[in-house]
Amino acid sequence: MPLPRESAPSGSISRVCPLPSGSTADAPYYDDPAARWWNGGEYEALSDSQRAAYEGVRNNSMFYDYCTDELRFNNHVPLECSYN
């Protein structure tokens, strides 16, 4: 959690995220994933052209994918790899 500006160490760069206008620190805005712009709309999934570009880079540039490393994980898929 970022430090409030007044308690940031002297000489450090403060990394305080501003709240939306009219919000308080305990506002439900921060508890509701749907309220975050990056969780919906055009950011929710790749378009067909974005998916094709992603697959092109993945197929031509990736050297190792631990999600498909059967020897490392004894034929189990790591939890983070099962999200799609």
Secondary structure, 3 states (H helix, E strand, C coil): CCCCHHHCCCCCCCCCCCCCCCCCCCCHHHCCHHHCHHHCHHHCCCCHHHHHHHHHHHHHHCCCCHHHCCCCCCCCCCHHHCCC
